């Protein structure tokens, strides 16, 4: 990785000193989109792209931070009123504050950091940054007394309280808990999790970044969440007051209330109920190394997100069609939708054909070239020797 570059820059900016080096990864989610707020499952894995930071306590009450990729330097204190204005520094400040709220006596430190998580590609560079500093502060100032799940919550709380993003826990969870060659099924209702083997011998995992982001994302997200909540309310009234999430429902129950809900709400709920089951089906397939079934379920998810949940867009559907035409094993939009990447499970012998065709045909149609990222499932937050 780029560890040496981080070490060199740290030395240069902090008087030739040496600190400790920490790393945390970005993530992909193989399957399970829009299931988290419906009490369902997500199925992420950490990837071999992430953040690396060198950190050294400096004996003051100030953090001195250098963002290598942005060539930007910021100093800030550790009290609530010391919040920096610079957006990237707020992530580090937020982690310091959230760790302090949990009883860690955070003191000043010097840090330089860099990342190779592509920004805007939906691999969650912000969670990688938060997890790096949460893990490091826990070790350097907290004697590792905060357990791993709480470190993930530190990152989530940083987003909520200091960065204005009301995110779920999946990104930070995957960045902290990642293991090489394993995906993690997280139950968003109970917070229970389980590792599953992911050894796609003969396949590559390829992200194709459409480099588009459509603006209606947040309002559309809220509308879809409302649709799911509407259906649950009707089911509580008509079927069982104990129904808490769409996780508790099946398609037969949905059909029972079909005439009491709008066509749009029906479609949204149909997608979610099917997607929660698809996560379980993919887990079962991985236990017997059945990557053909995994790929089939990825295509089903894309169809559901495009036609039932309606969160895809022309560019992502186009990339999904190219994958189909190239006989790619599995392909789907990854993330909330309205732009970003497709995630593709591609046989080694089809890789060159698919990538060449995707870049050529996408560029011809949309006038911009998509970005290609190969990813491997890797380890979570850790200290580097």
C-alpha positions in Angstrom: 0.0 0.0 0.0 1.1 3.6 0.4 2.3 3.3 4.0 5.8 4.5 3.3 4.4 7.7 1.7 2.4 8.4 4.9 5.5 7.8 7.0 7.6 10.1 4.8 5.1 12.9 5.0 4.6 12.6 8.7 8.4 12.9 9.2 8.5 16.0 7.0 5.6 17.8 8.7 6.4 16.8 12.3 10.1 17.4 12.8 11.4 14.0 11.7 9.5 12.2 14.4 7.9 8.8 14.1 4.5 7.6 15.4 2.3 4.6 15.1 0.7 3.6 11.9 -3.0 2.5 11.7 -5.2 1.5 8.7 -8.9 0.9 8.1 -10.6 -0.2 4.9 -13.5 0.9 2.8 -16.2 -1.6 2.1 -18.6 -3.1 -0.4 -22.0 -4.6 0.3 -22.5 -7.8 -1.7 -26.3 -7.8 -1.3 -28.9 -6.3 1.0 -29.8 -2.7 0.0 -32.5 -0.6 1.7 -32.9 -3.5 4.2 -31.2 -1.8 7.2 -34.1 0.5 8.1 -36.5 -2.3 7.6 -35.0 -4.4 10.3 -33.3 -6.8 7.8 -29.8 -8.0 7.0 -26.9 -6.4 5.2 -23.9 -8.3 3.9 -20.8 -6.2 3.7 -17.1 -7.0 3.5 -14.0 -4.8 4.0 -11.9 -4.1 0.8 -8.3 -3.7 0.0 -8.6 0.0 -0.3 -8.7 2.3 2.7 -7.1 4.9 4.9 -3.7 4.9 6.6 -2.7 7.4 9.3 0.4 7.9 11.3 -0.3 9.2 14.8 1.9 10.3 17.7 0.7 11.8 21.0 2.3 15.3 21.2 1.9 16.2 24.9 -0.5 19.1 24.3 -4.2 19.5 24.2 -4.1 20.2 20.4 -4.5 17.9 17.4 -2.3 18.8 14.5 -3.5 17.1 11.4 -2.2 17.0 7.8 -4.4 15.6 5.0 -1.8 14.3 2.5 -4.1 13.9 -0.5 -5.6 17.4 0.0 -2.2 19.0 1.0 -4.2 20.7 3.8 -3.1 21.3 7.5 -5.5 22.0 10.4 -5.0 22.4 14.2 -7.8 22.1 16.7 -8.5 21.7 20.4 -10.4 18.9 22.0 -13.3 20.7 23.6 -16.8 20.9 22.0 -16.3 24.6 21.2 -13.1 23.8 19.4 -14.8 22.2 16.4 -12.9 23.0 13.2 -14.7 24.4 10.1 -12.7 22.3 7.6 -15.0 19.4 6.7 -12.4 16.6 6.6 -11.1 17.7 10.1 -14.5 17.4 11.6 -14.4 13.6 11.1 -11.3 13.4 13.2 -12.6 15.9 15.8 -15.9 14.1 16.0 -14.2 10.8 16.7 -12.1 12.5 19.5 -15.3 13.9 21.0 -17.2 10.7 20.8 -14.4 8.7 22.4 -14.2 11.3 25.2 -18.0 10.9 25.8 -17.3 7.2 26.3 -14.7 7.9 29.0 -11.5 8.0 27.1 -9.1 10.8 28.1 -8.1 11.9 24.6 -5.0 14.1 24.5 -3.4 16.0 21.7 -1.6 14.2 18.8 0.1 14.8 15.5 -1.2 12.9 12.5 -0.8 12.6 8.7 -3.1 10.5 6.7 -3.9 9.4 3.2 -6.3 7.1 1.4 -6.9 5.1 -1.7 -10.6 4.6 -1.3 -12.1 6.3 -4.4 -14.2 9.3 -3.3 -17.8 9.2 -4.4 -17.6 5.5 -5.5 -19.8 4.3 -2.6 -17.0 2.4 -0.8 -17.3 4.7 2.3 -14.0 6.6 2.6 -15.5 8.6 5.6 -16.1 5.4 7.6 -12.6 4.2 6.8 -11.3 7.6 8.2 -13.4 7.4 11.3 -12.5 3.8 12.0 -8.8 4.5 11.7 -8.9 7.2 14.3 -11.3 5.4 16.6 -9.2 2.3 16.6 -6.0 4.3 17.1 -7.3 6.5 19.9 -8.7 3.4 21.7 -5.2 1.9 21.7 -3.1 5.0 22.3 -5.3 6.7 25.0 -7.8 4.1 26.1 -5.9 0.9 26.7 -8.3 -0.8 24.2 -11.1 -0.7 26.8 -13.8 0.2 24.2 -15.1 -3.0 22.4 -15.2 -3.2 18.7 -19.0 -2.7 18.1 -18.8 0.5 20.2 -15.9 1.7 18.0 -18.3 1.3 15.0 -20.9 3.3 16.9 -18.3 6.1 17.5 -18.0 6.5 13.7 -21.7 6.5 13.2 -22.2 9.1 16.0 -19.5 11.2 14.4 -21.5 11.3 11.2 -24.7 12.1 13.0 -23.4 14.7 15.5 -20.5 16.4 13.6 -20.9 15.8 9.9 -24.7 16.1 9.5 -25.2 12.7 7.9 -27.9 10.4 9.4 -26.3 7.1 8.4 -26.8 3.5 9.5 -24.0 1.4 11.1 -23.1 -0.8 8.2 -20.1 1.2 6.8 -18.3 1.6 10.2 -19.2 -1.9 11.2 -17.6 -3.4 8.1 -14.5 -1.2 8.4 -13.9 -2.3 12.0 -14.9 -6.0 11.8 -13.7 -6.9 8.3 -11.7 -10.1 7.7 -9.8 -11.2 4.7 -11.8 -13.7 2.6 -15.0 -13.3 4.6 -18.2 -11.3 4.3 -20.3 -10.4 7.4 -24.0 -10.8 7.6 -25.2 -8.2 10.1 -28.7 -8.4 11.5 -29.8 -4.7 11.6 -32.5 -5.5 14.2 -30.5 -7.4 16.8 -26.9 -6.3 15.9 -25.9 -10.0 15.8 -23.4 -10.8 13.1 -21.9 -13.9 11.4 -19.0 -14.4 9.1 -19.3 -16.3 5.8 -16.5 -17.5 3.5 -15.9 -15.6 0.3 -13.3 -17.3 -1.9 -14.4 -16.6 -5.5 -11.6 -18.6 -7.1 -11.8 -17.9 -10.9 -13.8 -14.7 -10.4 -13.0 -11.0 -9.8 -15.1 -8.5 -7.9 -15.2 -5.4 -10.1 -16.8 -2.0 -9.4 -17.7 0.1 -12.3 -18.2 3.7 -11.2 -20.7 5.5 -13.4 -19.3 8.9 -12.2 -22.9 10.2 -11.9 -24.7 11.3 -8.8 -28.3 12.4 -9.3 -29.5 15.1 -6.9 -32.9 13.7 -5.8 -31.2 11.1 -3.7 -32.0 12.3 -0.2 -35.7 13.3 -0.8 -36.3 10.0 -2.7 -34.7 8.0 0.1 -37.0 9.6 2.7 -40.1 8.8 0.4 -39.1 5.2 0.2 -38.6 4.9 3.9 -42.1 6.4 4.3 -43.6 3.8 1.9 -42.1 1.0 4.0 -43.4 2.5 7.2 -46.9 3.0 5.7 -47.1 -0.7 4.8 -46.0 -1.7 8.3 -48.7 0.5 9.9 -51.4 -1.1 7.7 -50.1 -4.6 8.5 -50.2 -3.8 12.2 -53.8 -2.8 11.9 -55.0 -5.5 9.6 -52.8 -8.5 10.5 -50.8 -8.3 13.7 -49.9 -5.3 15.9 -46.6 -7.0 16.7 -45.3 -6.4 13.2 -42.4 -4.0 13.7 -40.6 -4.0 10.4 -41.0 -5.4 6.9 -38.5 -8.0 8.1 -41.5 -9.5 10.0 -43.6 -9.8 6.9 -43.8 -12.1 3.9 -45.3 -11.7 0.4 -48.5 -13.5 1.5 -49.0 -10.9 4.2 -48.3 -8.1 1.7 -50.9 -9.5 -0.6 -53.4 -9.6 2.2 -53.2 -5.7 2.5 -52.7 -5.0 -1.2 -56.1 -3.3 -1.6 -55.4 -1.1 1.5 -52.1 0.4 0.3 -51.0 2.4 -2.8 -49.5 0.6 -5.8 -46.2 2.5 -5.1 -46.1 1.4 -1.5 -46.8 -2.2 -2.6 -43.9 -2.2 -5.0 -41.5 -0.8 -2.4 -42.5 -3.4 0.2 -42.3 -6.2 -2.4 -38.7 -5.3 -3.1 -37.7 -5.1 0.5 -39.3 -8.4 1.5 -37.7 -10.2 -1.4 -34.3 -8.5 -0.8 -34.2 -9.6 2.9 -34.7 -13.2 1.7 -32.0 -12.8 -1.0 -29.4 -12.0 1.6 -30.2 -15.4 3.3 -30.1 -17.2 -0.1 -26.7 -15.7 -0.9 -25.3 -16.8 2.5 -26.5 -20.3 1.9 -25.0 -20.3 -1.6 -21.6 -19.1 -0.3 -21.4 -22.0 2.2 -21.3 -24.4 -0.7 -19.2 -22.2 -3.0 -22.2 -21.7 -5.4 -21.2 -18.4 -7.1 -23.7 -18.9 -9.9 -26.5 -18.5 -7.4 -24.8 -15.5 -5.9 -24.6 -13.9 -9.3 -28.3 -14.7 -10.1 -29.4 -13.1 -6.9 -27.3 -10.0 -7.6 -29.2 -9.6 -10.9 -32.5 -10.0 -9.1 -31.5 -7.2 -6.7 -30.7 -4.9 -9.6 -34.0 -5.6 -11.2 -35.8 -5.0 -7.9 -33.9 -1.7 -7.3 -34.6 -0.5 -10.8 -38.2 -1.6 -11.4 -39.8 -1.9 -7.9 -37.8 0.4 -5.6 -37.0 2.7 -8.6 -33.6 3.9 -7.3 -31.5 3.1 -10.3 -30.9 5.4 -13.2 -30.3 5.1 -16.9 -26.5 4.9 -16.5 -26.6 2.1 -14.0 -29.2 0.1 -15.9 -27.0 0.5 -19.0 -23.9 -0.9 -17.2 -26.1 -3.8 -15.8 -27.2 -4.6 -19.4 -23.6 -4.6 -20.6 -22.8 -7.1 -17.8 -25.6 -9.4 -18.9 -24.6 -9.2 -22.6 -21.0 -10.1 -21.6 -22.3 -13.2 -19.6 -21.0 -11.7 -16.4 -22.0 -13.9 -13.5 -23.6 -11.2 -11.3 -24.2 -7.4 -11.5 -26.2 -4.9 -9.5 -26.3 -1.3 -8.5 -24.4 -0.9 -5.2 -25.5 1.5 -2.5 -28.6 3.6 -2.1 -28.9 4.2 -5.9 -29.3 7.3 -8.2 -25.7 7.0 -9.4 -22.5 5.5 -8.0 -21.3 2.1 -9.0 -22.3 -1.3 -10.2 -20.8 -4.3 -8.4 -19.9 -7.1 -10.7 -18.9 -10.7 -10.2 -16.9 -11.5 -13.3 -15.2 -14.8 -14.4 -11.5 -14.2 -14.9 -11.7 -15.1 -18.6 -14.4 -12.6 -19.2 -12.8 -9.7 -17.3 -11.0 -8.0 -20.2 -14.0 -8.3 -22.6 -16.3 -6.8 -19.9 -14.1 -3.9 -18.9 -13.2 -3.0 -22.5 -16.9 -3.1 -23.6 -18.2 -1.3 -20.5 -15.7 1.6 -20.9 -16.2 1.9 -24.7 -20.0 1.7 -24.8 -20.6 3.8 -21.7 -18.3 6.5 -23.0 -20.0 6.5 -26.5 -23.4 6.8 -24.9 -22.8 9.2 -22.1 -19.7 11.2 -23.1 -17.8 10.3 -20.0 -15.6 7.4 -19.1 -16.6 5.1 -16.2 -13.9 4.2 -13.6 -13.0 0.6 -13.0 -11.9 -0.7 -9.5 -11.0 -4.3 -8.8 -11.5 -5.1 -5.1 -10.5 -8.0 -2.8 -12.1 -8.8 0.5 -9.6 -7.8 3.2 -9.0 -7.1 6.9 -10.6 -4.4 9.0 -9.1 -1.7 11.3 -5.7 -2.6 12.6 -2.3 -1.3 13.6 0.4 -1.8 10.9 3.8 -2.9 12.1 
